[in-house]
Amino acid sequence: MKSRTTVISVSFNSSKIIEQMVNSIPEDVPIKVVDNGSSDDINERLLTYKNCELILNYTNQGFGRACNRGASQSQTEFLFFLNPDTIVNPDTILELEKFADTNPKMGAANPTIINKNNKSRLKTSSIIPMKKMQKPELKKLSEMPVLSGSALFVRRSMFKKIGGFDPNIFLYHEDHELCKRLSQQGFFLWHVPTAVAVHIGGSSSVRSSKLSEWKGYHMARSRYYVLNKFYPGQAFQKTFWPAILGILNPINLFSSHRFFKYKGQIKGAVSSRLDGGIFKLHGKD
């Protein structure tokens, strides 16, 4: 039977962990791995998987653009965006499809996401105001105000209708922005407890002050851009001042990781005030 879902995963030097994700996907489900200019051996590692197609970007185009490229080359009814360090239960995709069949207004859904410590979590807060609703319950089918992009199941028709992920966002908060537009179009966001994904982690980058500052910088720029898109006039104060308070917190002064994260956020907020926080792609696609 032809699969109704395509799995799309974005890779950046993820060759050591991505095979676990690929192995967890049923063999009849097509997988599009979009690589963002990695320098590892991902091409060789994925050659033996018949259901897996590697799509190469020559530069790091960011999470959203890479997801959009994978989606543009998919023809199935559903798309399942899955992080490379996440695996799914054998029936997860089928459970998500079954739910979608009985809920035509479903725009997107998350399975239950379990971390490496066997603890489950639901994403319930957003950097932008979302639809108010009762607090969702982990073990019950629940409508959600926002979803996590780490294991995001969507109808391809709805994803296409709203234009996919915003290409102006390089990294962080793409899921908040996408969920906001889905909700504005009258589509519903759901947590499906019978579907399960496990965030296994893996080759996490070694913490360094440079990496912490880089992450903080892009987190602030994305935050500014998303806030400015939906609530103009509030973006700078809600991006800059929390970073200032964070770096001045005495606790963070004794943590190199936190200090440089907030330092990066301050730089990101200031730079965003000049260019709107918009990600501009440079170099060859």
C-alpha positions as a Markdown table, in Angstrom:
| # | Residue | x | y | z |
|---|---|---|---|---|
| 1 | Met | 0.0 | 0.0 | 0.0 |
| 2 | Lys | 1.3 | 3.4 | -1.0 |
| 3 | Ser | 2.2 | 5.6 | 2.0 |
| 4 | Arg | 0.1 | 8.6 | 2.8 |
| 5 | Thr | 2.8 | 10.4 | 4.7 |
| 6 | Thr | 6.3 | 11.6 | 3.9 |
| 7 | Val | 8.8 | 12.1 | 6.7 |
| 8 | Ile | 11.0 | 15.2 | 6.3 |
| 9 | Ser | 14.1 | 15.7 | 8.5 |
| 10 | Val | 16.7 | 18.5 | 8.4 |
| 11 | Ser | 20.3 | 17.5 | 9.0 |
| 12 | Phe | 23.3 | 19.5 | 9.8 |
| 13 | Asn | 26.3 | 17.3 | 10.7 |
| 14 | Ser | 23.8 | 14.8 | 12.1 |
| 15 | Ser | 25.2 | 11.6 | 10.5 |
| 16 | Lys | 26.0 | 9.9 | 13.8 |
| 17 | Ile | 22.4 | 10.1 | 15.0 |
| 18 | Ile | 20.1 | 10.2 | 11.9 |
| 19 | Glu | 20.3 | 6.5 | 11.2 |
| 20 | Gln | 18.3 | 5.7 | 14.3 |
| 21 | Met | 15.6 | 8.0 | 13.1 |
| 22 | Val | 15.5 | 6.4 | 9.6 |
| 23 | Asn | 15.5 | 2.9 | 11.1 |
| 24 | Ser | 12.4 | 3.8 | 13.2 |
| 25 | Ile | 10.3 | 4.7 | 10.1 |
| 26 | Pro | 8.3 | 1.9 | 8.4 |
| 27 | Glu | 10.0 | 0.9 | 5.1 |
| 28 | Asp | 7.0 | 1.9 | 3.0 |
| 29 | Val | 7.1 | 5.5 | 4.2 |
| 30 | Pro | 9.3 | 7.8 | 2.1 |
| 31 | Ile | 11.9 | 9.9 | 3.9 |
| 32 | Lys | 13.3 | 13.2 | 2.6 |
| 33 | Val | 16.5 | 14.2 | 4.5 |
| 34 | Val | 17.4 | 17.8 | 3.6 |
| 35 | Asp | 21.0 | 18.4 | 4.5 |
| 36 | Asn | 22.1 | 22.0 | 5.2 |
| 37 | Gly | 25.7 | 22.0 | 4.0 |
| 38 | Ser | 27.1 | 19.4 | 6.4 |
| 39 | Ser | 30.8 | 18.4 | 6.4 |
| 40 | Asp | 30.2 | 14.8 | 7.7 |
| 41 | Asp | 29.6 | 11.5 | 5.9 |
| 42 | Ile | 25.8 | 11.6 | 5.8 |
| 43 | Asn | 25.7 | 10.8 | 2.1 |
| 44 | Glu | 27.5 | 7.5 | 2.6 |
| 45 | Arg | 25.4 | 6.5 | 5.7 |
| 46 | Leu | 22.1 | 6.9 | 3.9 |
| 47 | Leu | 22.9 | 5.3 | 0.6 |
| 48 | Thr | 21.6 | 1.9 | 1.7 |
| 49 | Tyr | 18.1 | 3.0 | 2.7 |
| 50 | Lys | 15.8 | 2.6 | -0.3 |
| 51 | Asn | 13.0 | 4.7 | 1.2 |
| 52 | Cys | 15.4 | 7.6 | 2.0 |
| 53 | Glu | 16.2 | 10.4 | -0.4 |
| 54 | Leu | 19.0 | 12.9 | 0.4 |
| 55 | Ile | 18.4 | 16.5 | -0.7 |
| 56 | Leu | 21.6 | 18.6 | -0.6 |
| 57 | Asn | 21.8 | 22.3 | 0.2 |
| 58 | Tyr | 25.3 | 23.7 | -0.3 |
| 59 | Thr | 24.9 | 26.2 | 2.5 |
| 60 | Asn | 23.0 | 26.3 | 5.8 |
| 61 | Gln | 19.6 | 27.7 | 4.8 |
| 62 | Gly | 18.0 | 27.3 | 8.2 |
| 63 | Phe | 15.4 | 24.9 | 9.4 |
| 64 | Gly | 12.3 | 26.4 | 7.8 |
| 65 | Arg | 13.7 | 26.8 | 4.3 |
| 66 | Ala | 15.1 | 23.2 | 4.4 |
| 67 | Cys | 11.7 | 21.9 | 5.5 |
| 68 | Asn | 10.0 | 23.8 | 2.7 |
| 69 | Arg | 12.4 | 22.3 | 0.2 |
| 70 | Gly | 11.6 | 18.8 | 1.4 |
| 71 | Ala | 7.8 | 19.5 | 1.4 |
| 72 | Ser | 8.0 | 20.9 | -2.2 |
| 73 | Gln | 9.4 | 17.5 | -3.4 |
| 74 | Ser | 6.7 | 15.5 | -1.6 |
| 75 | Gln | 3.4 | 14.3 | -3.0 |
| 76 | Thr | 1.7 | 12.5 | -0.1 |
| 77 | Glu | -1.4 | 13.6 | 1.8 |
| 78 | Phe | 0.5 | 14.3 | 5.0 |
| 79 | Leu | 4.0 | 15.6 | 6.0 |
| 80 | Phe | 5.7 | 14.6 | 9.2 |
| 81 | Phe | 8.6 | 16.9 | 10.1 |
| 82 | Leu | 10.9 | 15.0 | 12.4 |
| 83 | Asn | 14.2 | 16.0 | 14.1 |
| 84 | Pro | 17.1 | 13.7 | 13.2 |
| 85 | Asp | 17.6 | 12.8 | 16.9 |
| 86 | Thr | 14.1 | 11.6 | 17.3 |
| 87 | Ile | 12.6 | 8.1 | 16.8 |
| 88 | Val | 9.0 | 7.0 | 16.5 |
| 89 | Asn | 7.0 | 3.9 | 17.5 |
| 90 | Pro | 6.1 | 1.6 | 14.7 |
| 91 | Asp | 2.4 | 2.7 | 14.7 |
| 92 | Thr | 3.0 | 6.4 | 15.3 |
| 93 | Ile | 2.4 | 7.6 | 11.7 |
| 94 | Leu | -0.6 | 5.3 | 11.4 |
| 95 | Glu | -2.1 | 6.7 | 14.6 |
| 96 | Leu | -1.6 | 10.3 | 13.4 |
| 97 | Glu | -3.2 | 9.4 | 10.0 |
| 98 | Lys | -6.2 | 7.8 | 11.7 |
| 99 | Phe | -6.8 | 10.9 | 13.8 |
| 100 | Ala | -6.5 | 13.2 | 10.8 |
| 101 | Asp | -9.1 | 11.1 | 9.0 |
| 102 | Thr | -11.7 | 11.7 | 11.7 |
| 103 | Asn | -10.8 | 15.4 | 12.1 |
| 104 | Pro | -10.9 | 17.2 | 8.8 |
| 105 | Lys | -10.1 | 20.6 | 10.4 |
| 106 | Met | -6.9 | 19.3 | 11.9 |
| 107 | Gly | -4.1 | 21.6 | 10.6 |
| 108 | Ala | -1.3 | 19.9 | 12.6 |
| 109 | Ala | -0.6 | 17.6 | 15.4 |
| 110 | Asn | 2.1 | 16.4 | 17.8 |
| 111 | Pro | 2.5 | 12.9 | 19.1 |
| 112 | Thr | 3.4 | 12.4 | 22.7 |
| 113 | Ile | 7.1 | 13.4 | 22.8 |
| 114 | Ile | 9.2 | 11.5 | 25.4 |
| 115 | Asn | 12.7 | 12.6 | 26.3 |
| 116 | Lys | 15.7 | 10.3 | 27.0 |
| 117 | Asn | 14.8 | 10.3 | 30.7 |
| 118 | Asn | 11.4 | 8.7 | 29.8 |
| 119 | Lys | 9.5 | 11.8 | 30.7 |
| 120 | Ser | 6.8 | 13.3 | 28.5 |
| 121 | Arg | 6.1 | 16.9 | 27.8 |
| 122 | Leu | 3.7 | 19.1 | 26.0 |
| 123 | Lys | 4.5 | 22.5 | 24.5 |
| 124 | Thr | 1.8 | 24.8 | 25.9 |
| 125 | Ser | 3.4 | 28.3 | 25.8 |
| 126 | Ser | 4.4 | 30.6 | 23.0 |
| 127 | Ile | 6.4 | 33.8 | 22.5 |
| 128 | Ile | 3.2 | 35.2 | 20.9 |
| 129 | Pro | -0.3 | 35.2 | 22.3 |
| 130 | Met | -2.2 | 32.1 | 21.1 |
| 131 | Lys | -5.8 | 30.9 | 21.4 |
| 132 | Lys | -6.8 | 30.5 | 25.0 |
| 133 | Met | -8.0 | 27.0 | 26.0 |
| 134 | Gln | -8.1 | 24.6 | 28.9 |
| 135 | Lys | -4.8 | 23.2 | 30.0 |
| 136 | Pro | -4.1 | 20.1 | 27.9 |
| 137 | Glu | -3.6 | 16.7 | 29.6 |
| 138 | Leu | -0.7 | 14.5 | 28.6 |
| 139 | Lys | -2.6 | 11.2 | 28.4 |
| 140 | Lys | -5.7 | 12.7 | 26.7 |
| 141 | Leu | -6.5 | 13.8 | 23.2 |
| 142 | Ser | -6.1 | 17.6 | 23.6 |
| 143 | Glu | -6.5 | 20.7 | 21.4 |
| 144 | Met | -3.3 | 22.7 | 21.7 |
| 145 | Pro | -2.4 | 26.4 | 21.6 |
| 146 | Val | 1.0 | 25.7 | 20.0 |
| 147 | Leu | 2.9 | 22.7 | 18.8 |
| 148 | Ser | 6.6 | 21.6 | 18.8 |
| 149 | Gly | 8.4 | 21.5 | 15.5 |
| 150 | Ser | 10.5 | 18.5 | 16.6 |
| 151 | Ala | 7.8 | 16.0 | 15.6 |
| 152 | Leu | 5.2 | 18.0 | 13.6 |
| 153 | Phe | 2.5 | 16.2 | 11.6 |
| 154 | Val | 0.6 | 18.4 | 9.0 |
| 155 | Arg | -1.8 | 18.1 | 6.1 |
| 156 | Arg | 0.2 | 18.9 | 3.0 |
| 157 | Ser | -2.7 | 20.9 | 1.5 |
| 158 | Met | -2.9 | 23.1 | 4.6 |
| 159 | Phe | 0.8 | 23.5 | 4.8 |
| 160 | Lys | 0.9 | 24.6 | 1.2 |
| 161 | Lys | -2.1 | 26.9 | 1.6 |
| 162 | Ile | -0.4 | 29.0 | 4.3 |
| 163 | Gly | 2.9 | 29.0 | 2.5 |
| 164 | Gly | 4.9 | 26.6 | 4.6 |
| 165 | Phe | 7.4 | 27.7 | 7.2 |
| 166 | Asp | 8.4 | 31.4 | 7.0 |
| 167 | Pro | 11.7 | 31.5 | 5.1 |
| 168 | Asn | 12.7 | 34.7 | 6.9 |
| 169 | Ile | 13.4 | 32.7 | 10.1 |
| 170 | Phe | 16.8 | 31.0 | 10.2 |
| 171 | Leu | 16.4 | 29.1 | 13.5 |
| 172 | Tyr | 14.1 | 29.0 | 16.5 |
| 173 | His | 10.4 | 29.9 | 16.9 |
| 174 | Glu | 9.4 | 28.7 | 13.4 |
| 175 | Asp | 6.9 | 26.4 | 15.0 |
| 176 | His | 5.3 | 29.3 | 17.0 |
| 177 | Glu | 4.9 | 31.3 | 13.8 |
| 178 | Leu | 3.5 | 28.4 | 11.7 |
| 179 | Cys | 1.0 | 27.5 | 14.4 |
| 180 | Lys | -0.2 | 31.1 | 14.7 |
| 181 | Arg | -1.0 | 31.2 | 10.9 |
| 182 | Leu | -2.7 | 27.8 | 11.0 |
| 183 | Ser | -4.9 | 29.0 | 13.8 |
| 184 | Gln | -5.7 | 32.3 | 12.0 |
| 185 | Gln | -6.9 | 30.2 | 9.1 |
| 186 | Gly | -9.3 | 28.3 | 11.3 |
| 187 | Phe | -7.3 | 25.1 | 11.5 |
| 188 | Phe | -6.9 | 23.2 | 14.8 |
| 189 | Leu | -3.8 | 22.0 | 16.6 |
| 190 | Trp | -3.8 | 18.7 | 18.5 |
| 191 | His | -1.9 | 16.4 | 20.7 |
| 192 | Val | -2.5 | 12.8 | 19.9 |
| 193 | Pro | -1.4 | 10.6 | 22.9 |
| 194 | Thr | -1.7 | 7.3 | 21.1 |
| 195 | Ala | 1.2 | 8.3 | 18.8 |
| 196 | Val | 4.6 | 8.4 | 20.4 |
| 197 | Ala | 8.0 | 9.9 | 19.5 |
| 198 | Val | 11.1 | 9.6 | 21.6 |
| 199 | His | 13.8 | 12.4 | 21.6 |
| 200 | Ile | 16.9 | 10.3 | 22.0 |
| 201 | Gly | 19.4 | 13.1 | 21.8 |
| 202 | Gly | 22.8 | 12.0 | 20.7 |
| 203 | Ser | 25.7 | 14.0 | 19.3 |
| 204 | Ser | 24.8 | 17.2 | 21.0 |
| 205 | Ser | 27.3 | 20.0 | 20.3 |
| 206 | Val | 29.9 | 20.5 | 23.0 |
| 207 | Arg | 29.0 | 23.5 | 25.0 |
| 208 | Ser | 31.2 | 26.5 | 24.3 |
| 209 | Ser | 30.9 | 30.2 | 24.9 |
| 210 | Lys | 31.0 | 30.8 | 21.2 |
| 211 | Leu | 28.2 | 28.3 | 20.5 |
| 212 | Ser | 26.1 | 29.7 | 23.4 |
| 213 | Glu | 26.4 | 33.2 | 22.0 |
| 214 | Trp | 25.6 | 32.1 | 18.5 |
| 215 | Lys | 22.4 | 30.3 | 19.7 |
| 216 | Gly | 21.4 | 33.3 | 21.8 |
| 217 | Tyr | 21.9 | 35.6 | 18.8 |
| 218 | His | 19.7 | 33.7 | 16.5 |
| 219 | Met | 17.1 | 33.0 | 19.1 |
| 220 | Ala | 16.7 | 36.8 | 19.7 |
| 221 | Arg | 16.6 | 37.6 | 16.0 |
| 222 | Ser | 13.8 | 35.0 | 15.4 |
| 223 | Arg | 11.9 | 36.2 | 18.5 |
| 224 | Tyr | 12.1 | 39.8 | 17.3 |
| 225 | Tyr | 11.0 | 38.9 | 13.8 |
| 226 | Val | 8.0 | 36.8 | 14.9 |
| 227 | Leu | 6.8 | 39.3 | 17.5 |
| 228 | Asn | 7.2 | 42.2 | 15.0 |
| 229 | Lys | 5.2 | 40.3 | 12.4 |
| 230 | Phe | 2.2 | 39.8 | 14.5 |
| 231 | Tyr | 2.5 | 42.6 | 17.1 |
| 232 | Pro | 4.5 | 45.5 | 15.7 |
| 233 | Gly | 5.8 | 47.9 | 18.3 |
| 234 | Gln | 6.4 | 45.3 | 21.0 |
| 235 | Ala | 9.3 | 43.3 | 19.5 |
| 236 | Phe | 12.3 | 45.2 | 20.7 |
| 237 | Gln | 11.2 | 45.7 | 24.3 |
| 238 | Lys | 10.2 | 42.0 | 24.6 |
| 239 | Thr | 13.5 | 40.8 | 23.1 |
| 240 | Phe | 16.1 | 43.3 | 24.4 |
| 241 | Trp | 15.0 | 43.9 | 28.0 |
| 242 | Pro | 14.6 | 40.2 | 29.0 |
| 243 | Ala | 18.2 | 39.6 | 27.7 |
| 244 | Ile | 19.5 | 42.6 | 29.7 |
| 245 | Leu | 17.8 | 41.3 | 32.9 |
| 246 | Gly | 19.2 | 37.8 | 32.2 |
| 247 | Ile | 22.8 | 39.0 | 31.8 |
| 248 | Leu | 22.6 | 41.1 | 35.0 |
| 249 | Asn | 21.2 | 38.3 | 37.1 |
| 250 | Pro | 24.0 | 37.4 | 39.5 |
| 251 | Ile | 23.3 | 33.7 | 39.1 |
| 252 | Asn | 24.0 | 34.0 | 35.3 |
| 253 | Leu | 27.3 | 35.9 | 35.9 |
| 254 | Phe | 28.8 | 32.7 | 37.3 |
| 255 | Ser | 27.6 | 30.6 | 34.3 |
| 256 | Ser | 29.6 | 31.0 | 31.1 |
| 257 | His | 26.9 | 29.3 | 29.1 |
| 258 | Arg | 24.1 | 31.6 | 30.4 |
| 259 | Phe | 26.2 | 34.7 | 30.3 |
| 260 | Phe | 27.2 | 34.3 | 26.6 |
| 261 | Lys | 23.6 | 33.2 | 25.7 |
| 262 | Tyr | 22.2 | 36.5 | 27.0 |
| 263 | Lys | 25.1 | 38.4 | 25.4 |
| 264 | Gly | 24.2 | 36.9 | 22.1 |
| 265 | Gln | 20.5 | 37.7 | 22.7 |
| 266 | Ile | 21.4 | 41.4 | 23.3 |
| 267 | Lys | 23.4 | 41.5 | 20.0 |
| 268 | Gly | 20.5 | 39.8 | 18.2 |
| 269 | Ala | 18.0 | 42.2 | 19.5 |
| 270 | Val | 20.1 | 45.2 | 18.5 |
| 271 | Ser | 20.8 | 43.9 | 15.1 |
| 272 | Ser | 17.1 | 43.1 | 14.5 |
| 273 | Arg | 16.1 | 46.6 | 15.2 |
| 274 | Leu | 18.2 | 47.6 | 12.2 |
| 275 | Asp | 17.1 | 44.9 | 9.7 |
| 276 | Gly | 13.9 | 43.5 | 11.2 |
| 277 | Gly | 15.5 | 40.2 | 12.2 |
| 278 | Ile | 15.0 | 38.9 | 8.6 |
| 279 | Phe | 17.2 | 36.0 | 7.6 |
| 280 | Lys | 19.0 | 36.7 | 4.3 |
| 281 | Leu | 20.4 | 33.7 | 2.4 |
| 282 | His | 24.0 | 34.2 | 1.1 |
| 283 | Gly | 25.9 | 31.9 | -1.2 |
| 284 | Lys | 24.9 | 29.0 | -3.4 |
| 285 | Asp | 21.7 | 27.1 | -2.7 |
